[in-house]
Amino acid sequence: MTVPAYSSFVQWFREGPFAPYIRMIKSPGGFLNLMETAMPAVEMSDPAVPELVLHYDLIGGFGLNADLGSGRFSTRTLAGDFLLAAPNFANSISVDSNHRIRSMAFPIAHWSRLLDDGAGQPSRLEFGALHRGTFTSSKIRSAQRQLWRLCDEEGAPSRLLAQAAGCEILAELCQMAGTPLASTRGGLAPWAQKRCIEFMHARLSQDISLDDLAAQARLSPFHFARMFKQSLGVPPRVYLTRLRVDKTCELLETTDLPVTEIAQEVGYSSNQVLARVFMKHQRMSPTDYRRAVRDPVRQAPGTAIAASETPQ
C-alpha cells in the first residue's frame, strides 16, 4: 500500500499544479470534502490519499482512460455519470477534452468506522467493479444535488448535513457493490426519541453531528439515521432545521434581539444564511416576519404568515 503524501484530495489540488482550475471548495470538519473543478484536456497522476473520492460529471462528452484502483479502463462520459476512486491508490488519468467535475471525498478514518457499524463487518471503503468505469445512480445523484444546493444556501455544510448525505451515498454504493448494509426494523424507542429531541433543543446554537445524536439513542450513526426517519417522518437534519426556524420565529416575536444575534442563537453562521433558510420555510424575511407579528394591522391584505412544507 502506498503511503499517502497528502492528507486529502482537496489538499493535493490546493497545493499542486491544478490549483488554478478549482472553482469551489466546501469542506466541513473532516467528515466530507467537496470540490468543483473545471479543467482542460489533461494527463495526471493523482497521489494516493486516505479518502474514497466520488466524482460527478457535470457536462459529459470527454474521453477517459484511467485506473482508479481496480484496473485500467477507457470510456466516453455522459453528463451525470459517476466515477469512484479507491482510497490509498495513486490514480492515473488521461482526459481528452474540457471537463467539469464535482468531487466528494470521504476520509476513510471517519467513514470506515461508520460503515463498520452499519455493515457489522470491517470495511476499507473499496467497491470492486465500481472503481472500473462510469456508473449512474438516481439515488446518489439526488443526494449529491441536494447536498450542493444546501451548501449554496448555507455555506460550508454542517456536520449533520455532511454525515447524513455521506451515509445515504455510501449505503447506496454498498447496495450497488453487492454488500448491502444490515436493514433496520422499526423506529426509535420512545425514550431515545425523547432524548434526541431534547438534545437538539438544548444545542440549537451548536454544530450537532450525527454521531452526537446517535450516541443519545445508543445506536450506530447509520442505523440511527434510518430509524429516526421512520419515527419522525423526516431525516434528523430536516427536523433540526424545523426546530431552528421555530426558535427563530419565537425570538422574533418575543425579543428585540438583532437578526444577527438570533442567527447565532439558532446555529447559523450569519444573518444572511438565516435569512435564506427562513425565507425558504416562511416565505418572508426575518425582518418582515417580525414587522408582521408585531404590527399585524399594517400587514398587507392577503399576506399570511405560514410555514411552507419542509422539503425532504
Residue, then its C-alpha position, 0 to 999 in steps of 0.5 A: m500500500t502506498v503511503p499517502a503524501y497528502s492528507s486529502f484530495v482537496q489538499w493535493f489540488r490546493e497545493g499542486p499544479f491544478a490549483p488554478y482550475i478549482r472553482m469551489i471548495k466546501s469542506p466541513g470538519g473532516f467528515l466530507n470534502l467537496m470540490e468543483t473543478a473545471m479543467p482542460a484536456v489533461e494527463m495526471s497522476d493523482p497521489a494516493v490519499p486516505e479518502l474514497v473520492l466520488h466524482y460527478d460529471l457535470i457536462g459529459g462528452f470527454g474521453l477517459n482512460a484511467d485506473l482508479g484502483s481496480g484496473r485500467f479502463s477507457t470510456r466516453t462520459l455522459a453528463g451525470d455519470f459517476l466515477l469512484a476512486a479507491p482510497n490509498f491508490a495513486n490514480s492515473i488519468s488521461v482526459d481528452s477534452n474540457h471537463r467539469i467535475r464535482s468531487m466528494a471525498f470521504p476520509i476513510a478514518h471517519w467513514s470506515r468506522l461508520l460503515d463498520d457499524g452499519a455493515g457489522q463487518p470491517s470495511r476499507l471503503e473499496f467497491g470492486a467493479l465500481h472503481r472500473g468505469t462510469f456508473t449512474s445512480s438516481k439515488i446518489r445523484s439526488a443526494q449529491r444535488q441536494l447536498w450542493r444546493l444546501c451548501d449554496e444556501e448555507g455555506a460550508p455544510s454542517r456536520l449533520l448535513a455532511q454525515a447524513a448525505g455521506c451515509e445515504i451515498l455510501a449505503e447506496l454504493c454498498q447496495m450497488a457493490g453487492t454488500p448491502l448494509a444490515s436493514t433496520r426494523g422499526g423506529l426509535a424507542p420512545w425514550a431515545q426519541k425523547r432524548c434526541i429531541e431534547f438534545m437538539h433543543a438544548r444545542l440549537s446554537q451548536d454544530i450537532s453531528l450525527d454521531d452526537l445524536a446517535a450516541q443519545a439513542r445508543l445506536s450506530p450513526f447509520h442505523f440511527a439515521r434510518m430509524f429516526k426517519q421512520s419515527l419522525g417522518v423526516p431525516p434528523r437534519v430536516y427536523l433540526t432545521r424545523l426546530r431552528v426556524d421555530k426558535t427563530c420565529e419565537l425570538l422574533e416575536t418575543t425579543d428585540l434581539p438583532v437578526t444577527e444575534i438570533a442567527q447565532e442563537v439558532g446555529y447559523s453562521s450569519n444573518q444572511v444564511l438565516a435569512r435564506v433558510f427562513m425565507k425558504h420555510q416562511r416565505m418572508s424575511p426575518t425582518d418582515y416576519r417580525r414587522a408582521v407579528r408585531d404590527p399585524v394591522r399594517q400587514a398587507p391584505g392577503t399576506a399570511i404568515a405560514a410555514s411552507e412544507t419542509p422539503q425532504 
